[in-house]
Amino acid sequence: MSDVRLSTLIEQSAARLNHADLAYGHGTLCAFDEAIWLVLWRLGLPLDTDLDEAADQAVTPEQEAACAALIDERIVTRKPAAYLTREAWLQGVSFYIDERAIVPRSLIAEVLADGTIDAWLNVQTRQVLDLCTGNGSLAVLSALAWPEVQVTGADISDDALAVATINVERHGLQERVVLVQSDGLNKLNPPTHGPFDLILCNPPYVCQASMDTLPAEYRAEPKLALAGGTDGMDFVRQLFKDAPARMSEQAVLVLEIGNEVDHFMAAFPELEVAWLETSAGEDQVLLITRQALIGL
C-alpha cells in the first residue's frame, strides 16, 4: 500500500511542472494550480474538492502512476492541460474542448457574468451574436445569462463549430443557439441572421511580433484563432466596417483586444469606446455603440 497522500502527490506534481518551465494561462496561472487540476481530474475527484479536508486521503500506487503519466504528458507535449482533460471551465461552467478550437478563456465571460453589459441593453434586446465563437462558450454563457434571447455563434472554422455543437448540446441549448460558418460577418445578413442587438467578439488579435514568440502551449492552439496580422488589428478593421449594417439601432459591440491596447489605439485613435473592467485590468475589453462605428 502506498504511503503517498493526496497533498503530497499534488506537491510533487507541482514541483515537476515548475521544474519543466511550462507556460500557463489556459485556465490556471501557475504550476501548483495546474497540478491540482490535473491530479484531481485524473483521480476522478471534483475540481472544487476541499484540499484541506482531503489532504490525507490515501493514493494507491496505480493512481500515483496514472497521475505521473499525465504530468509527463503535460511536460512532454507542452499542450494546455485543457486539451489533455478535454474540459475547460469558464465562470464556473464546464465546456468540452479539444485541439480543434482555442481553449476558452475570454475576459468577456466576466462582464457577462457580473452584469456589466446589462446596463447597455434594453427590453428589445433579443438577438445576440457571438462572433469567433470557437468552442461556443460565450454563446452558451449568453444564452444562460439572458433566457429571453436568441444567440448566433459564428466562426470561420468548421472544426471549431463541431466543438461548439458539442457544447450547445451539452447544455441543452439547441433551440436557442444557432451555429453558422462565416468568415467574419460575410454570411450574417439580416433578415436571415440579425439584425443583432449585441455582438460579442473575441477575435484573432495577437500581433505578429507576439505570434513569433508564443510559448508552445499557445502554438498548440489553432493559429487562425490567434493571429491578427502585423498589428493584430486586421480582423477588427474589417469587423468595424461590416458591423453597423448587421446591428439594430441601439446595438452595442463588446470586443476583447487583450494586451494589444496600444495597437488598438493607434489604429482607431478617434473611436469613442467604453472600457470595461475585468480581472486583467481596464484596457482589454471594450464596448462600442453602433453610432460610434457609423462615425468611423
MIKEFI-335526 format. One record per residue: residue in one letter; x, y, z of N, C-alpha, C in turn. Coordinates in steps of 0.1 Angstrom, whole numbers, plus 5000, padded with zeros to 4 digits. Atoms other than C-alpha are relative to their C-alpha. Example, Ala and Ser with C-alpha at 12.3 -4.5 7.8 and 13.67 -1.06 7.14 Angstrom:
REM residues 2
a500949885000512349555078500950125000;s499149895000513749895071499250115008;
REM end
This chain:
REM residues 296
m500849885000500050005000500950125000;s499249885001501450344990499850095013;d500149904989502250595018499750144995;v500249875006501550884994498650055003;r501349944997498751115004499850114989;l500449915011496851354981500850135000;s499249875000498651664993501449984996;t498650025004502051514988500149984985;l500050035014501151394953499850134992;i500249875006499951744944501350085000;e498749924998503151904958501149954991;q499050065009505351654939499750044985;s500449975014503451714907500350154997;a499849865002503652094911501550034998;a498549995001507452064916500549964987;r499650055013507851864884499650104989;l500549905010505752114864500850135001;n499349884998507552404879501549994994;h498650025005510952254871500149994984;a500050025014509852194835499950144992;d500149875006509452574829498950014989;l501149995009506052554813499350135000;a500749875001503752834802498549975004;y501450024995500252884818499150114994;g500949905005497253094811498849944993;h501150075006494752834798499049945011;g500850054989492752804830500750015013;t499249994988495552824855501150104998;l499049905002498253074862501449965006;c498750044994500952874880500049855001;a499850144999502352524884499249935011;f500750064989500652454917498549984997;d501450015004497152534904499849904989;e500250105011497752324873500249865006;a499950134993498952034895498749965007;i501350034994495752054915499049954989;w501050045011493652044883500349864994;l499750135007495451754867499949885009;v500150114991495751544898498549965004;l501450034996492151584909499249944988;w500750055012490951524873500449854998;r499550145002493051204870499449915010;l500550094989491751074903498550005000;g501550005001488151154893499450075012;l500549924989487751404921499550134995;p500549875004485651724918501150115001;l498949905000487852024910499850105012;d500249914988486252214940500249925013;t499750084988487451944964500750085010;d499449924989488352094998501449935003;l498650064999492152024998500449995014;d499650014986492452085035499449875006;e500650124994489951815043500549874993;a499650125007491251575016501549985000;a498550005001494951635022500649865004;d499550134995495451305040499449884993;q500650115008493451095015501149924994;a498950095006495550795005499849984985;v500050025015496550744969500749864997;t499450135003497150394955501250014991;p498949995009500250314936499650014985;e500549995013498150274905499550154997;q500449865001496650624910501250094999;e498849915001500050774916500749994987;a499450025013501350614884499250074989;a500849945010498450744864500150155000;c499849864999498951094877501450044995;a498749975005502651084870500049994985;a500150015015501850974834499450134994;l500749885005499551274830500950125001;i499049894999502151514843501149994990;d499050025011504651354819499550054987;e500649965013502251414790500050154999;r500049855000501851784800501450054997;i498749955001505551834802500649974986;v499450045013506551644770499350064988;t500849955012503751764747499950155000;r500249854998503552124761498650044996;k501449965004499852114753499450055013;p500749954989497552314775499349895007;a500750104992496052104803498649974995;a501450025005492552154789500049914989;y500050095011493551964758500249865005;l499750134994494651674780498749955007;t501150044992491551664802498750014991;r501249985009489151764773498950085007;e501049924993487452004796500650145005;a499649874996487752374804498850075008;w501049944992485852594829500150154997;l500149855002484652954823498850055009;q501049954991482753134850499249895007;g500750114993482052804868499249914991;v500850085009480552654837501049914992;s499250105006482052334822499850004985;f500050015014482952314785500949894995;y499150095007484252044762501050084992;i499049935008487452134744501049904995;d498950085005489951974721500850094990;e499149925008492652084697499450074988;r500749935012490152194670499650145003;a500449864997489352514689500950055011;i499249934990491152764711499449975014;v500550034986490952694749499250135005;p500849884996488152924762500650065013;r499549934989489453194785499650154998;s500349865003487853514772499650085012;l500449914989487553804796498650054998;i501349965002484253884780499049925009;a500850094991482853594802499850075013;e500249934987483453814832499050115000;v501049895001481454104820498649954997;l501350075002478653864810499549965014;a500450054987478653714845499750105010;d500249904989478854024866499050114997;g501149915004476154214847500550144995;t499549875005478454494834499350044987;i500649975013476954474799498550035002;d501449994999473354474812499550154999;a500449865000473254854816500050064986;w500049955014473854894778499049934992;l501050075007471054664769498650065003;n501449954997467254724769499049894998;v501050115001463954534768499949954986;q500150055014464254504730501249914996;t498850095003467554304732499549864999;r500550145003466653974716501049924992;q499150085009469353884691501550035004;v498649994996472953824703500949924990;l499050075009475953734681501349985008;d498650034995479053564694500949974988;l499250015011481453624666501449945004;c498850074997484653404665499749915012;t500550074988482753164688500949895005;g499150114996485452894689499249885005;n500750114995484152624712498650035005;g501349964997480952814717499750055015;s500249974985481552914754499350135002;l500749884998480453274751498650004995;a501350015004477453184731499149935010;v500750074989476452934758499750095012;l500149914988477153184786498950114998;s501049905003475053444768498649955001;a501450064999472053214765499649975014;l500250034985472453114802499750135007;a500249874993472653484813498750074997;w501349935004469653604793499149904993;p500950115005466953334789499150054989;e500949955010464953564766500650024987;v499349975012467553604739500249884991;q499650105009468353404708501550034996;v498549985002472153354702500449944987;t499350065011474053304670501549995003;g498650024998477553164673500649984986;a499450005013479753224642501549985001;d498650025000483153104633500449964985;i499550045013485253064601500349854999;s499450134999486452724613498949895002;d500950114998484252414607500449915012;d499550084989486452234632499550065013;a500449934988485752494659498549985002;l501550014999481952474651499649865004;a500350134995482052104656500149995015;v499850004985483352154691498950085006;a501049924994480852434697498749925000;t501250085000478052194687499949915012;i499950094988479151954714499550085013;n500349934988478852234740498650065000;v501449955000475552374728499049885004;e500850114997474052024730500249965015;r499750044986475851954764499150085009;h500849914991473952254779498550014996;g501450005004470652174761499550134994;l500449875005470552504742499850004985;q500150015014469952374707498950094994;e501149925005466652574704500350155001;r499849864998468252904714501450044995;v498649975005471852884700500149944986;v499850045014472352864662501550024997;l498649985004475852804649500150014984;v499949975014476852944615501550014996;q498749985005480052914595500150134992;s499949875007481153264584501450055002;d498849934999484253444576499750145004;g500449874995483753744598498550015000;l501549985000480253884592499549974986;n500550015014480053794555498849924997;k501250085002477353534559498950035010;l501049974989475453704587499350134996;n500749895006473053924568498550005004;p501549994997469554044580499249984987;p500750044988466853924580500349865004;t499850144996468153564579500849995013;h499349994988470653644606500150155005;g500049874995470153954627498850084995;p498949924995470054244629500249975015;f499650044986471854194662500050125009;d500149894989471254394694501350005008;l498750014993474554274709500949914992;i498950085007477754154692501149985010;l498950034991480353984714501149944990;c498950045009483753924697501349995008;n498750024995486953774710500849954987;p499450035014488853794676501449965001;p498650015001492253694665500750145000;y499549874998494153994678501550005003;v498650004996497753884685500950054989;c499249945011500254094666501149904996;q499050095006502953934645501249985010;a498950014991505754014670499849915011;s500350094990503953834697499849864996;m500150135006503053544675501349934999;d498650065002506753494668500649955013;t499450034987507453454705499149925009;l501050074991504453254717500649875005;p499650134994505252964741499349884993;a500550115007504552614728498549975004;e501450024996501252594748499150084991;y500849925009499852874727500149964985;r499850045014501252744695499349864997;a500850125001499352424702498550034996;e501349965004496152614695499950044986;p500149965014494752694661500550144997;k499449875003496752984646498950094996;l501149925005493653104629499250085011;a500749944989492153194663500850105007;l499149914993495153394674500550124992;a499349915008496953574646499250114994;g500749895005495753924638500750094991;g499249925009498354044614501150085006;t498849934995501254284618499750075013;d500349934987499554504645498949935008;g501150084993496854244655498650054997;m501349935002494054464641499449974987;d500650035013493354304607498649975001;f501450044999490154134617499150115005;v500849894993489054424639499650114990;r500349905010489354674610498849964991;q501150055008487054464588498749995008;l501250014991484654404617499450145001;f500549874998484254774623499350054987;k500649965013483454834586498749934998;d501150085003480954554584498950005010;a500950024989479254564618498750094999;p501249924999476854864615498849954992;a501150055008474854704587499349885006;r500650124993474254394609499550035014;m500449974986473354584641498750085000;s501249924998470054724653500450145004;e499749864998469755094660500750035013;q499449984987470655074697501149905004;a499150114997473054784694501450055005;v498749974996476454764710500949884997;l499050105002479654564703501049995011;v499150024990481754414730501249924994;l498850055007485354344719501149985010;e498850024992488354184735501250024992;i498849985008491754304724501349965008;g498950054992493954154752501050115003;n498949914997497354314755500450094988;e499849925012497054494722499450145000;v500649874998495754824736500750114992;d499249905007498555034721499749994985;h500350015014497954894686498650044997;f501349975002494254934690499850165000;m500149854999494555304700500750064988;a499449955012496955364671499249984988;a500950035012494555204646498850085000;f501349934999491455384659500150115010;p499849894990492555704676498850095003;e501249914999489255884671498849935005;l501250084997486855604680499750015015;e500549994987484755664711499649865006;v500350134994484755354733499850015015;a500150014986483855254768500849875005;w499250114995486455034786499349935012;l500750084989485054754808501149945009;e499050054990486954654839499849845001;t500050154999487954284841501249975010;s499050044991490354084863501450034994;a498749975006493154174838500250154999;g499949865001492554544841498950074992;e501049925006490654824824500350034985;d499649975014492254814789500049884991;q499950125008491554474775498649964994;v501450025005487754464769499350134998;l500649875002485854754754498649984994;l501450005006482254844743499950114991;i500249895010481355044712498549994996;t501349995005477955164701500050004985;r500149995014476655134666500250144995;q499849875005476555504663501550045000;a498649975000480255534672500749934988;l499550075011481055274645499750074987;i500449935012479055464619500950134998;g499249885001481155774627501449984996;l498650025004484455604618500350054986;
REM end
